[in-house]
Amino acid sequence: MFDLSGQVALVTGSSRGIGYAAARALGLQGATVVLNGRSANTLDAAAAALQEEGVKVQIAPFDILDIDQSIAAVDAVRDSLGKIDILFSNAGIQHREPLLSFPQQEFERIISGNLTAQWALGRHIAVGMAKQGYGRIIFTGSITAIRGKPQITAYTAAKAALHGMVRQWAAELSEAGITVNAIAPGYVATELTRNLWGDEAFNTWLQERVPQKKWGEPDDIASAVVFMAARESRFVTGQVLAVDGGLSSCMM
Ligand SMILES: NC(=O)c1ccc[n+]([C@@H]2O[C@H](COP(=O)([O-])OP(=O)(O)OC[C@H]3O[C@@H](n4cnc5c(N)ncnc54)[C@H](OP(=O)(O)O)[C@@H]3O)[C@@H](O)[C@H]2O)c1
């Protein structure tokens, strides 16, 4: 099960963190993976590490905030590899500030990266998937779209909209052979959360609130991505899977 040989997977935001772990896992299952981030040098280093493990890999540097650049890069991937079977639309951006002083410009930038760009890139890739009659689209949502948290108003609004979009896309793309799902990670130890790793108060809170009493690892998310990317998950669509050690579903 879950053999991805012969398939092409694009993973945005995969030079490190959750995206890198997911690209590695998809590659180890046989997919040809396309790594994305903003820096070609960083992507080259990540690709070299995957190649050493026997993964077939290409890089596609682009900034998700630049939709024209993203679409041109996707077209180049299609020209070179012939198709895209799996999209893990994972790159995301954050701005933390209290709601009452949150600048509207920042709100619009975060919505643009975490929602508009996801919609535009995903839709462009879905057009190709619909032509081939097969596709797997997976977005990275967040448990902060399920449970409110201070200081991240734009991020929360965008991720909650993504959760809704998954259900709407599932309704519209099922006939084309495309499944659309999202992963909602809990607290995962990556660069994005580096400021919290050593924070004693936060770690005490995490111990009390997360039933599994630990941080998630990028590989914990990657295994759920492999499931949603596989042919065998064909009857699963329109779902948001929280991968969070129980945080969003238990009262602790
Ligand atoms: N970590 C958590 O606890 C957690 C929880 C819930 C949701 N998430 C979500 O999970 C996703 C991945 O986060 P992570 O924790 O793995 O973060 P991370 O370790 O900081 O990695 C972010 C990745 O995205 C790339 N990236 C950043 N901005 C980009 C842009 N504008 N265009 C293209 N690529 C960009 C980065 O590469 P470059 O910097 O080289 O461009 C990097 O590869 C995000 O959507 C995040 O919101 C994370």
The ligand as an SDF file (V2000), in Angstrom:
LIG
                    3D

 48 52  0  0  0  0  0  0  0  0999 V2000
    5.0430   24.2890   13.0570 N   0  0  0  0  0  0  0  0  0  0  0  0
    3.8240   24.3180   13.5640 C   0  0  0  0  0  0  0  0  0  0  0  0
    3.6200   24.1560   14.7720 O   0  0  0  0  0  0  0  0  0  0  0  0
    2.6440   24.5280   12.6490 C   0  0  0  0  0  0  0  0  0  0  0  0
    1.3590   24.4120   13.1980 C   0  0  0  0  0  0  0  0  0  0  0  0
    0.2530   24.5980   12.3830 C   0  0  0  0  0  0  0  0  0  0  0  0
    0.4340   24.8910   11.0350 C   0  0  0  0  0  0  0  0  0  0  0  0
    1.6960   25.0220   10.5240 N   0  0  0  0  0  0  0  0  0  0  0  0
    1.8060   25.3140    9.0930 C   0  0  0  0  0  0  0  0  0  0  0  0
    2.6720   24.3640    8.5000 O   0  0  0  0  0  0  0  0  0  0  0  0
    3.2550   24.9340    7.3240 C   0  0  0  0  0  0  0  0  0  0  0  0
    4.7620   24.7050    7.3440 C   0  0  0  0  0  0  0  0  0  0  0  0
    5.2890   25.3180    8.5050 O   0  0  0  0  0  0  0  0  0  0  0  0
    6.6470   24.8470    9.2050 P   0  0  0  0  0  0  0  0  0  0  0  0
    6.3690   24.8070   10.6420 O   0  0  0  0  0  0  0  0  0  0  0  0
    7.2200   23.6550    8.5230 O   0  0  0  0  0  0  0  0  0  0  0  0
    7.5520   26.1490    8.9080 O   0  0  0  0  0  0  0  0  0  0  0  0
    9.0790   26.3250    8.5870 P   0  0  0  0  0  0  0  0  0  0  0  0
    9.9140   25.2560    9.1990 O   0  0  0  0  0  0  0  0  0  0  0  0
    9.3700   27.7390    8.9150 O   0  0  0  0  0  0  0  0  0  0  0  0
    9.1640   26.1060    6.9960 O   0  0  0  0  0  0  0  0  0  0  0  0
    8.5240   26.9940    6.1390 C   0  0  0  0  0  0  0  0  0  0  0  0
    8.8430   26.5990    4.7030 C   0  0  0  0  0  0  0  0  0  0  0  0
    8.1230   27.4660    3.8270 O   0  0  0  0  0  0  0  0  0  0  0  0
    9.0460   28.1590    2.9790 C   0  0  0  0  0  0  0  0  0  0  0  0
    8.4790   29.4760    2.7440 N   0  0  0  0  0  0  0  0  0  0  0  0
    8.2730   30.4680    3.6460 C   0  0  0  0  0  0  0  0  0  0  0  0
    7.7180   31.5410    3.0410 N   0  0  0  0  0  0  0  0  0  0  0  0
    7.5740   31.1960    1.7400 C   0  0  0  0  0  0  0  0  0  0  0  0
    7.0690   31.8770    0.6030 C   0  0  0  0  0  0  0  0  0  0  0  0
    6.6070   33.1310    0.6970 N   0  0  0  0  0  0  0  0  0  0  0  0
    7.0660   31.2390   -0.5930 N   0  0  0  0  0  0  0  0  0  0  0  0
    7.5360   29.9750   -0.7040 C   0  0  0  0  0  0  0  0  0  0  0  0
    8.0220   29.2820    0.3470 N   0  0  0  0  0  0  0  0  0  0  0  0
    8.0450   29.8880    1.5400 C   0  0  0  0  0  0  0  0  0  0  0  0
   10.3570   28.1470    3.7380 C   0  0  0  0  0  0  0  0  0  0  0  0
   11.4720   28.2490    2.8790 O   0  0  0  0  0  0  0  0  0  0  0  0
   12.2160   29.6590    2.5880 P   0  0  0  0  0  0  0  0  0  0  0  0
   12.2200   30.4380    3.8870 O   0  0  0  0  0  0  0  0  0  0  0  0
   13.5760   29.2500    2.1270 O   0  0  0  0  0  0  0  0  0  0  0  0
   11.4190   30.3310    1.5180 O   0  0  0  0  0  0  0  0  0  0  0  0
   10.3020   26.7600    4.3570 C   0  0  0  0  0  0  0  0  0  0  0  0
   10.6590   25.7780    3.4050 O   0  0  0  0  0  0  0  0  0  0  0  0
    2.8090   26.4010    7.3000 C   0  0  0  0  0  0  0  0  0  0  0  0
    1.6790   26.5330    6.4550 O   0  0  0  0  0  0  0  0  0  0  0  0
    2.4010   26.6590    8.7420 C   0  0  0  0  0  0  0  0  0  0  0  0
    1.4670   27.6910    8.8510 O   0  0  0  0  0  0  0  0  0  0  0  0
    2.8000   24.8400   11.2920 C   0  0  0  0  0  0  0  0  0  0  0  0
  1  2  1  0
  2  3  2  0
  2  4  1  0
  4  5  1  0
  4 48  2  0
  5  6  2  0
  6  7  1  0
  7  8  2  0
  8  9  1  0
  8 48  1  0
  9 10  1  0
  9 46  1  0
 10 11  1  0
 11 12  1  0
 11 44  1  0
 12 13  1  0
 13 14  1  0
 14 15  2  0
 14 16  1  0
 14 17  1  0
 17 18  1  0
 18 19  2  0
 18 20  1  0
 18 21  1  0
 21 22  1  0
 22 23  1  0
 23 24  1  0
 23 42  1  0
 24 25  1  0
 25 26  1  0
 25 36  1  0
 26 27  1  0
 26 35  1  0
 27 28  2  0
 28 29  1  0
 29 30  1  0
 29 35  2  0
 30 31  1  0
 30 32  2  0
 32 33  1  0
 33 34  2  0
 34 35  1  0
 36 37  1  0
 36 42  1  0
 37 38  1  0
 38 39  2  0
 38 40  1  0
 38 41  1  0
 42 43  1  0
 44 45  1  0
 44 46  1  0
 46 47  1  0
M  CHG  2   8   1  16  -1
M  END
$$$$
